[in-house]
């Protein structure tokens, strides 16, 4: 289980992550959503239909990923079901970010899996970036296809929609979004240079595993 943080810390982290995503050009207007796991049944998520600039820490919504119920009168993001499914099924996930970031959306529109083409992509995100099958937002199918595409990965594309990034902390999920955008840009632009050349898939698996082990050792040391 990822390290737990206090409710107030989580509210500030989610607000700050939204602003950083906005500054990096990875989200716009009210699109996308950010969440953090609080404990063994609750998480905190951005509300529905608000722009990132106007969001305050107290606007974030606490919900239960086991029951789907939420606290207070502010409605949580309508795309929260995918976050809930990930918290239920992935014990290593402490934060989830969903974006409509441009380059990832281009690859998602083409429904192309991103092969292992950059070392940082492979280390942080996993050996490939899969594309989740198309599903209508807020459906059970959407939950199912996203969990499947993210198996053993920290990022996935959602067919004709956008991207999903996860990590043990919100900082990790944020970095995953940045690295994913760079990898998708490299993948698209390499097409004009004769196509991206893949790293050997076995070596890609090794690199990702090495990164995960090294990361968990460092995280333990810093505890
Ligand atoms: Zn979306």
Boltz pocket constraint, residues with backbone or C-beta under 6 A from the ligand:
constraints:
  - pocket:
      binder: B
      contacts: [[A, 32], [A, 79], [A, 98], [A, 99], [A, 100], [A, 161], [A, 162]]
      max_distance: 6.0
